[in-house]
Amino acid sequence: MTDKEGFRARLLASVEAGLSVPEIRPLLVEQLERGVKREHLYQEILDTMVFLRAEGRDEDEDAVADVADMFSNWVLPRYRL
């Protein structure tokens, strides 16, 4: 399993477990600290949303979209990445 696949698997497991955005944030911080570029991490999240959409997993897609919001001004400043 590649790092990219490992991240996606961990993100999906977190979403499926019903973790909140603040609870998922450490996973993203970990990736950034490992040297993954912010833009690449954001793109992987968007790619995961596309994957979920193709699978018909609308609720999971919405949850991942909420995670993607951490890269925007849609969340409180303390949660932004």
Secondary structure, DSSP 8 states (H G I E B T S, - for coil): --HHHHHHHHHHHHHHTT--HHHHHHHHHHHHHTT--HHHHHHHHHHHHHHHHHTT-HHHHHHHHHHHGGGTTTS-GGG--
